[in-house]
Amino acid sequence: MPCSAKDNLLVPTPHESVATPDGRPPRVSVAVHAQDQVLHIGVVHQLRQRPEVELLTEADADRAWTSLVVVDAVDDAVIALLQRMRRNTSTRTGLVVGTFDSTALQRVVECGVTAVLRRAEANQDRLLHLVLAMANNEGVLPGDLLGTLLTQVGNFQRSAIDPRGLSLSALSTREADMLRLVSEGLDTAEIAQMTSYSERTVKNVLHEITTRLHLRNRAHAVGYALRNGLI
């Protein structure tokens, strides 16, 4: 069964990056969960070669900043796993999947998945990008799935999207402009360049929007804005 929509109102707090004593950024801890050993070995082999990543064992998975679930397709067993993982609110979850359709997209987003990568595209660089984006509290979706997600978000129950009757009229011009840039597919760095704000300011503004309006992530916020005619 899919997760309850009302369970998705809280946005996880981004991990603060603390530099190591020699000034290097911290390694991002990753736990890999796979349907079979072959899938597990493949992803672990790719990430083990990257110094930005610390791979954790199954015993230490609960303390991971990020978790990757690697599967052939999304079925009830995968949804059950995602439901269990969602209870650990300090870990952000990404999905590396073989086949994926719009129904599966809605189910995994409702279970807290913030990033999706198709296995056919899961080379070392893309896996690393996925992990680092999640650690920075950013979502990642294949371009062809973003429009699908926004349409689905617009169809969520009003009580799930706006449980206290909050209005988008509370958004500032700066917040609305940043949401519009997100809807156009720009990432944090590109939005910062377009608006002349720092990347930290962009992250803080978007996090404030999702927190204040009780939304799950940036994609959810864009869908809410589209539904209400702001962008």
Secondary structure, 3 states (H helix, E strand, C coil): CCCCHHHHCCCCCCCCCCCCCCCCCCCEEEEEEECCHHHHHHHHHHHHCCCCEEECCHHHHHHCCEEEEEECCCCHHHHHHHHHHHCCCCCEEEEEECCCCHHHHHHHHHCCEEEEEEHHHCCHHHHHHHHHHHHCCCCECCHHHHHHHHHHHHCCCHHHHCCCCCCHHHCCHHHHHHHHHHHCCCCHHHHHHHHCCCHHHHHHHHHHHHHHCCCCCHHHHHHHHHHCCCC
